[in-house]
Amino acid sequence: MSSLTKQLKNYRLTTAHIFYHMPDHPKFLQEYVWQDLDLAPKFPVLKNFLDFWQSHLDGKLHSVTVGHCRLITPAEFRAVQHQLVLH
């Protein structure tokens, strides 16, 4: 599915700040920023990514902070009282 098609189906730009424990030094946290189009509020794409992370990567997750916004929004409409004619 293309990016535009996803946006028209109410997908939103989602950013997740993922903090995880470094595999070699578990007392240290590392940050990973993930960004993709996803459906709020359930975020199925992000959940699939985090499931993959937990099953295939060594760094244990510490915390995930999620933010999202719509990319395509209704256009603003203003009534204009003046008209300019060009030849």
matplotlib code that plots the C-alpha trace (Angstrom):
import matplotlib.pyplot as plt

x = [0.0, 1.4, 2.1, -0.7, -3.2, -2.3, -2.8, -6.2, -7.1, -6.4, -2.8, -0.7, 2.9, 4.0, 7.3, 8.4, 11.4, 12.5, 14.9, 16.5, 19.3, 22.5, 23.2, 26.8, 26.2, 22.7, 23.0, 23.3, 20.3, 20.5, 17.8, 16.4, 14.0, 11.4, 9.1, 6.4, 2.8, 0.5, -3.1, -3.9, -4.7, -3.9, -0.7, -0.5, 2.6, 4.5, 3.3, 4.6, 7.9, 8.2, 7.2, 10.0, 12.4, 11.6, 11.8, 14.9, 17.1, 19.2, 18.5, 15.8, 13.2, 13.1, 10.4, 8.6, 7.2, 4.8, 3.8, 1.7, 0.1, -2.0, -0.2, -3.3, -5.7, -8.7, -7.6, -8.3, -10.9, -11.1, -13.6, -11.9, -13.6, -11.4, -10.9, -7.9, -8.2, -5.0, -4.9]
y = [0.0, 3.4, 6.2, 8.3, 5.5, 4.8, 8.5, 8.5, 5.5, 7.5, 6.3, 8.9, 9.6, 7.9, 8.4, 6.1, 6.8, 3.4, 3.0, -0.4, -2.0, -2.5, -6.3, -6.0, -3.4, -3.9, -1.0, 1.4, 2.6, 3.2, 5.2, 4.2, 6.4, 4.5, 6.3, 5.0, 5.4, 3.7, 3.6, 5.3, 4.4, 0.7, 1.2, -2.3, -1.5, -0.4, -3.4, -5.7, -4.0, -4.3, -8.0, -8.5, -6.6, -8.8, -12.1, -11.4, -8.7, -9.0, -5.5, -5.8, -3.0, -0.4, 2.0, 3.3, 6.8, 7.3, 10.5, 10.8, 13.4, 13.5, 14.4, 15.1, 17.5, 19.4, 22.6, 25.9, 27.9, 31.7, 33.9, 36.7, 40.0, 41.4, 40.3, 41.0, 40.7, 40.1, 40.4]
z = [0.0, -0.9, 1.6, 0.2, 0.3, 3.9, 4.8, 3.2, 5.3, 8.5, 9.0, 10.9, 11.1, 14.3, 16.1, 18.9, 21.2, 22.3, 25.3, 25.7, 27.8, 25.9, 25.6, 26.7, 29.4, 30.8, 33.2, 30.3, 28.2, 24.5, 22.5, 19.2, 17.2, 15.1, 12.6, 10.2, 9.3, 11.7, 12.9, 16.2, 19.0, 18.6, 16.6, 14.9, 12.9, 16.0, 17.9, 15.2, 15.3, 19.1, 18.9, 16.3, 18.6, 21.7, 19.8, 17.6, 19.3, 22.4, 23.9, 26.5, 26.2, 29.0, 27.8, 24.7, 24.2, 21.2, 19.4, 16.3, 14.0, 10.9, 7.7, 5.5, 7.1, 5.8, 4.0, 5.7, 4.0, 4.2, 2.4, 0.5, 0.0, -2.8, -6.3, -8.5, -12.3, -14.4, -18.2]

ax = plt.figure().add_subplot(projection="3d")
ax.plot(x, y, z, "-o")
ax.set_aspect("equal")
plt.show()
